[in-house]
Amino acid sequence: MDYIDPNQLQQMQQLEALKRQVLGKMLSKEAFERLGRVRSVNPELAAQAELYLLQIYQTGKIKGTVTDEQMKKILGLLSEKKDFKIKKK
């Protein structure tokens, strides 16, 4: 098991709290709850959605609050599986 410096742990906790605070401001109550439910079932998808939301927030591309319907669309786009087909010659 790796040793985690208490200062690093504290920084990670502060960043997580800041991330949740920003997400709480930009998401509607329903969208925030949906993200929480997704996090409990599929943490990887929730992390991708959080990263995407924070990126569009930082670039100023988001206007107003993200609704539950918008959150459903974002999660749908992120969870689409890309099928790759290999063609044999």
Summary of the structure (lengths in Angstrom):
residues: 89
radius of gyration: 16.5
end to end distance: 48.4
largest distance: 56.8
contacts: 187
relative contact order: 0.13
helix: 70%
strand: 2%
